[in-house]
């Protein structure tokens, strides 16, 4: 199973991005699911969306805590003290060209 977690703010297309990933996986013949997690639905509020893809049926329904890929559309939640929960060391290699990561 390949799991993706996307962080951003309302209005940046975080939920749409997760849905598009799952649709692409489905059209490629894989099982997929996408779902958001957010508080108040307003522009600029922190948003997290999840996407899972696998060759077999996906029965999990919980948030993804240790993703295979982490997409950050807004750097502020990724800064120290922000809302991003980083995967275990070695599972994700931040972009070295990004000043906030």
KAWOJO-V70949 format. One record per run of one state. SS is the DSSP state (2 for helix, 1 for strand, 0 for the rest). FROM is the first residue (numbers start at 1). TO is the last residue. Records with the same first field share a line. If there is no record, write none. Layout:
# KAWOJO-V70949
SS=FROM-TO  FROM-TO
This chain:
# KAWOJO-V70949
0=1-1  10-13  28-30  39-45  55-68  73-74  79-101
1=2-9  31-38  46-54  69-72
2=14-27  75-78
